[in-house]
Amino acid sequence: MSTPATAQERTQEVRGAQFPTAESMKAGVNSEVKAGMLTQEQADMILRVHARLLKGIESGAISNSKALGMLGEQSISIYQNGRMQEHIPSQSEARETLTKKDYDEAFEKMKGMVQAGEITREQMSQRLDRMQKMMAQPKTITQKEYDEAVSKMTEMVKSGKITREQMGQRLDRMQKMMAQPKTITQKEYDEAVAKMTEMVKTGEITRKQMGQRLDRMKKMMAPSKTYTQKEYDEAAAKMTEMVKAGEITREQMQQRLDRMKKVIVRTVTQKDYDEAFEKMKGMVATGEITREQMTQRLDRMKKAMAKTKTYTRQDYAKAQADMQKMVDEGKITEDQMKQRLSRMRQAIGRDKAQPKKEEATPRAQYDRMKQRLDMAVESGRLTQEEADKMLMDFRKELGRSRGR
């Protein structure tokens, strides 16, 4: 049983920040009640949580840092929902949870014990497995919970229960707690293809095993949400109205638009495709990428080659007049109008620069490809055998395209 002195020492344990004493906690909560930031009922709940956690620290059942984290989570729940979370871990449960730091320290210690012959490698693995199962999982918030909190707090702001600044702070904390699903990026997938292709060549795995692994990876490649430029512009206009109505702050609007910008679909032109083809041919020749990787990347570019929207000068003049009216009414900003008109001017320019239709016939494409491959053979970048195979593959692709 701990004495008051040792209990006080544990309470004052410092790992980044001190757990507040009963006196300081009560003073802080009371000041928030007086300022109207908390109801008395919410204040009483927070103080009860604090008292339980403080008791856990004094008995040695929970660490200072763990108690601080739990106090923060419970306080957020009481602020947002007016009630505590369904369950606060008991002292016995608190002992059973381990942090990443605990695990890393145990790993280093057991490595030394293995080297000294005190335990076997198998014993080390068993102990680490048990520790992994005991590691506490961080509290996460789903997108649905976040959206519900936004709606609820918007009403609280309107009714004067909290300020807009408080709403922003709480939403920032919630964003940091949002669960991120495990997904695989296209880059990771491509790197895995290259690595496994080499493993197949050296006999480490079979082609069938490679196919199975890649199939599993494909299922983990979450289809990322993408937006067109039109969708982005519409969202910007809508959020501008929400800012005026006080539903969201200007900072929140900018954060959302920044996220949308990152996933705007980029269209690929024929020129982009041709330049990429030439570049990747050289990379195949030097062994930087495999032929399979080149084919995969070109296939993705083909899918992104959307038919480009074009405009006439009459379309441009009408759009300019319509958008000027929207600017005058405050529906869009002057900068948004300039950006949209700039894209329309570029589309008008692309329309003028489009090649004649007869130049894009399958025969013309085949002849251009043959000419490029012949030049690559003459320069030594490709062998004749490689060029013939690439030409045959291209011919098959042309045939498939005509059949669609």
HUQUI-V535606 format. One record per backbone hydrogen bond with DSSP energy under -1.0 kcal/mol. NH is the residue of the N-H (numbers start at 1). CO is the residue of the C=O. If there is no record, write none. Layout:
[[NH & CO] [NH & CO]]
//
This chain:
[[7 & 3] [8 & 4] [9 & 5] [10 & 6] [11 & 7] [12 & 8] [13 & 10] [25 & 21] [26 & 22] [27 & 23] [28 & 24] [29 & 25] [30 & 26] [31 & 27] [32 & 28] [33 & 29] [34 & 30] [35 & 31] [36 & 33] [37 & 32] [38 & 32] [43 & 39] [44 & 40] [45 & 41] [46 & 42] [47 & 43] [48 & 44] [49 & 45] [50 & 46] [51 & 47] [52 & 48] [53 & 49] [54 & 50] [55 & 51] [56 & 52] [57 & 53] [58 & 54] [59 & 55] [60 & 57] [61 & 56] [62 & 56] [67 & 63] [68 & 64] [69 & 65] [70 & 66] [71 & 67] [72 & 68] [73 & 69] [74 & 70] [75 & 71] [76 & 72] [77 & 73] [78 & 74] [79 & 75] [80 & 76] [81 & 77] [82 & 78] [94 & 90] [95 & 91] [98 & 134] [103 & 99] [104 & 100] [105 & 101] [106 & 102] [107 & 103] [108 & 104] [109 & 105] [110 & 106] [111 & 107] [112 & 108] [113 & 109] [114 & 110] [115 & 111] [116 & 112] [117 & 114] [118 & 113] [119 & 113] [124 & 120] [125 & 121] [126 & 122] [127 & 123] [128 & 124] [129 & 125] [130 & 126] [131 & 127] [132 & 128] [133 & 129] [134 & 130] [136 & 98] [141 & 177] [146 & 142] [147 & 143] [148 & 144] [149 & 145] [150 & 146] [151 & 147] [152 & 148] [153 & 149] [154 & 150] [155 & 151] [156 & 152] [157 & 153] [158 & 154] [159 & 155] [160 & 157] [161 & 156] [162 & 156] [167 & 163] [168 & 164] [169 & 165] [170 & 166] [171 & 167] [172 & 168] [173 & 169] [174 & 170] [175 & 171] [176 & 172] [178 & 175] [179 & 141] [184 & 220] [189 & 185] [190 & 186] [191 & 187] [192 & 188] [193 & 189] [194 & 190] [195 & 191] [196 & 192] [197 & 193] [198 & 194] [199 & 195] [200 & 196] [201 & 197] [202 & 198] [204 & 199] [205 & 199] [210 & 206] [211 & 207] [212 & 208] [213 & 209] [214 & 210] [215 & 211] [216 & 212] [217 & 213] [218 & 214] [219 & 215] [221 & 218] [222 & 220] [227 & 263] [232 & 228] [233 & 229] [234 & 230] [235 & 231] [236 & 232] [237 & 233] [238 & 234] [239 & 235] [240 & 236] [241 & 237] [242 & 238] [243 & 239] [244 & 240] [245 & 241] [247 & 242] [253 & 249] [254 & 250] [255 & 251] [256 & 252] [257 & 253] [258 & 254] [259 & 255] [260 & 256] [261 & 257] [262 & 258] [263 & 260] [264 & 261] [265 & 227] [268 & 304] [273 & 269] [274 & 270] [275 & 271] [276 & 272] [277 & 273] [278 & 274] [279 & 275] [280 & 276] [281 & 277] [282 & 278] [283 & 279] [284 & 280] [285 & 281] [286 & 282] [288 & 283] [289 & 283] [294 & 290] [295 & 291] [296 & 292] [297 & 293] [298 & 294] [299 & 295] [300 & 296] [301 & 297] [302 & 298] [303 & 299] [304 & 300] [305 & 302] [306 & 304] [316 & 312] [317 & 313] [318 & 314] [319 & 315] [320 & 316] [321 & 317] [322 & 318] [323 & 319] [324 & 320] [325 & 321] [326 & 322] [327 & 323] [328 & 324] [329 & 325] [330 & 327] [331 & 326] [337 & 333] [338 & 334] [339 & 335] [340 & 336] [341 & 337] [342 & 338] [343 & 339] [344 & 340] [345 & 341] [346 & 342] [347 & 343] [348 & 344] [349 & 345] [350 & 346] [351 & 347] [352 & 348] [353 & 349] [359 & 356] [360 & 357] [361 & 358] [365 & 361] [366 & 362] [367 & 363] [368 & 364] [369 & 365] [370 & 366] [371 & 367] [372 & 368] [373 & 369] [374 & 370] [375 & 371] [376 & 372] [377 & 373] [378 & 374] [379 & 375] [381 & 376] [382 & 376] [387 & 383] [388 & 384] [389 & 385] [390 & 386] [391 & 387] [392 & 388] [393 & 389] [394 & 390] [395 & 391] [396 & 392] [397 & 393] [398 & 394] [399 & 395] [400 & 396] [401 & 397] [402 & 398] [403 & 399]]
//
